Amino acid sequence: MEESFGKWVSIIHRNLCTYMNKSLPGSDIGYGPKRFLIEIALFPGLTQEEVSERLLMDKTTTARAAKELEKKGYITRKKDTNDRRCRRLWPTEQGKIFAPKVIEARKKAQEALSQGFTKEERARVTNLLKALAENASHLRGTIQKGSEPGEGDEPR
């Protein structure tokens, strides 16, 4: 039987979460919300839907993370002036101060993960992981639509 992609992705994810949480002691938000904060800090004014699309996350998870970040003072959610149904996300001063620390910790983690890799190998791994993520996102969509994997639109 083939090795499971999920096993290795899970090991990487768990260790990254632990590293990110330990590298930012005293933080009152977990690794998940930190990912959202980075996206909002780098691209202020995105809608919740745009953040969901950029991170390949479902809208419910994005709404939950945005609510937590807002409650803890890292972002503000403001209704769009043109479309009252949309909420645009903006980092607060606290978010602007904290986000660079998270970005720096993420950068160090990326460097450690890719230690010993050539530039070409890093690019190849990144492209392969993107393809796996897109396929996983598609797989999740097949369950939500009620169809079986392999039916209808094909990933990749």
C-alpha positions as CSV (number, residue, x, y, z in Angstrom):
1,M,0.0,0.0,0.0
2,E,1.2,3.5,-0.8
3,E,2.3,5.9,1.9
4,S,-0.4,8.3,3.0
5,F,0.1,12.0,2.0
6,G,-2.1,12.8,4.9
7,K,0.2,11.2,7.5
8,W,3.2,13.4,6.4
9,V,1.1,16.6,5.9
10,S,-0.4,16.0,9.4
11,I,3.1,15.6,11.0
12,I,4.3,18.7,9.3
13,H,1.2,20.7,10.3
14,R,1.3,19.6,14.0
15,N,5.0,20.4,14.3
16,L,4.5,23.8,12.6
17,C,1.6,24.6,15.0
18,T,3.7,23.7,18.0
19,Y,6.7,25.8,16.7
20,M,4.5,28.8,15.9
21,N,2.8,28.7,19.3
22,K,6.0,28.3,21.2
23,S,7.9,31.0,19.2
24,L,5.3,33.6,20.1
25,P,4.9,33.2,23.9
26,G,2.1,35.1,25.5
27,S,0.0,35.2,22.3
28,D,-3.7,34.8,23.0
29,I,-4.5,33.3,19.6
30,G,-3.7,30.0,18.1
31,Y,-1.9,29.1,14.9
32,G,-5.1,29.1,12.8
33,P,-6.2,32.7,13.6
34,K,-2.5,33.7,13.1
35,R,-2.7,32.6,9.5
36,F,-5.8,34.8,9.0
37,L,-4.1,37.7,10.7
38,I,-1.1,37.5,8.4
39,E,-3.4,37.5,5.3
40,I,-5.4,40.5,6.7
41,A,-2.2,42.4,7.6
42,L,-0.6,41.8,4.3
43,F,-3.8,42.6,2.3
44,P,-5.9,45.1,4.4
45,G,-9.4,45.5,3.3
46,L,-10.1,42.0,1.9
47,T,-13.6,40.7,2.4
48,Q,-14.1,37.6,4.5
49,E,-14.9,35.7,1.3
50,E,-11.6,36.8,-0.3
51,V,-9.7,35.7,2.7
52,S,-11.5,32.3,2.5
53,E,-10.5,32.0,-1.1
54,R,-6.9,33.0,-0.6
55,L,-6.4,30.5,2.2
56,L,-8.6,27.8,0.7
57,M,-10.8,27.8,3.9
58,D,-14.5,27.5,4.2
59,K,-16.5,30.6,5.0
60,T,-17.6,29.4,8.4
61,T,-14.0,28.9,9.6
62,T,-13.0,32.4,8.3
63,A,-16.0,34.0,10.0
64,R,-15.0,32.3,13.3
65,A,-11.4,33.3,13.0
66,A,-12.3,36.9,12.1
67,K,-14.7,37.1,15.1
68,E,-11.9,35.8,17.4
69,L,-9.4,38.2,16.0
70,E,-11.8,41.1,16.3
71,K,-12.8,40.2,19.9
72,K,-9.1,40.1,20.9
73,G,-8.4,43.4,19.2
74,Y,-6.2,42.3,16.2
75,I,-8.6,43.3,13.4
76,T,-11.8,45.3,12.8
77,R,-14.6,44.1,10.5
78,K,-16.3,46.9,8.7
79,K,-19.3,46.7,6.3
80,D,-18.4,47.5,2.7
81,T,-19.7,50.9,1.7
82,N,-20.9,49.5,-1.7
83,D,-22.2,46.2,-0.5
84,R,-23.6,46.1,3.0
85,R,-23.6,42.3,3.0
86,C,-19.8,42.2,2.7
87,R,-17.5,42.8,5.7
88,R,-14.0,44.1,5.0
89,L,-11.2,43.1,7.4
90,W,-8.6,45.6,8.6
91,P,-5.7,45.1,11.0
92,T,-5.8,47.3,14.2
93,E,-2.7,48.9,15.6
94,Q,-2.3,45.7,17.8
95,G,-2.6,43.6,14.7
96,K,-0.1,45.7,12.8
97,I,2.4,45.3,15.6
98,F,1.9,41.6,16.1
99,A,1.6,40.4,12.4
100,P,5.3,41.1,11.6
101,K,6.3,38.9,14.5
102,V,4.1,36.1,13.2
103,I,5.5,36.6,9.7
104,E,9.1,36.4,11.0
105,A,8.3,33.2,13.0
106,R,6.8,31.7,9.8
107,K,9.8,32.7,7.8
108,K,12.1,31.0,10.3
109,A,9.9,27.9,10.2
110,Q,10.0,27.8,6.4
111,E,13.8,28.1,6.4
112,A,14.1,25.2,8.9
113,L,11.6,23.1,6.9
114,S,13.5,23.6,3.7
115,Q,17.0,23.2,5.1
116,G,19.2,21.3,2.7
117,F,16.9,21.9,-0.2
118,T,18.0,23.6,-3.4
119,K,16.0,26.5,-4.7
120,E,14.6,24.3,-7.4
121,E,13.6,21.6,-4.9
122,R,11.9,24.2,-2.8
123,A,9.9,25.4,-5.8
124,R,9.0,21.8,-6.8
125,V,7.9,20.9,-3.3
126,T,5.8,24.0,-3.1
127,N,4.1,23.3,-6.4
128,L,3.4,19.7,-5.4
129,L,1.9,20.8,-2.1
130,K,-0.2,23.4,-3.9
131,A,-1.5,20.7,-6.2
132,L,-2.3,18.4,-3.2
133,A,-4.1,21.3,-1.4
134,E,-6.2,22.1,-4.5
135,N,-7.1,18.4,-4.8
136,A,-8.0,18.3,-1.1
137,S,-10.2,21.3,-1.5
138,H,-11.9,19.7,-4.5
139,L,-12.3,16.5,-2.5
140,R,-14.0,18.4,0.3
141,G,-16.3,20.1,-2.3
142,T,-17.4,16.7,-3.6
143,I,-18.6,15.7,-0.2
144,Q,-20.5,19.0,0.3
145,K,-22.2,18.5,-3.0
146,G,-23.1,14.9,-2.3
147,S,-21.2,13.4,-5.1
148,E,-18.4,10.8,-4.9
149,P,-14.8,11.6,-5.5
150,G,-14.0,11.1,-9.2
151,E,-17.4,12.1,-10.4
152,G,-17.9,15.4,-12.2
153,D,-15.1,18.0,-12.3
154,E,-11.7,16.5,-12.0
155,P,-9.0,18.1,-9.9
156,R,-5.8,19.0,-11.7
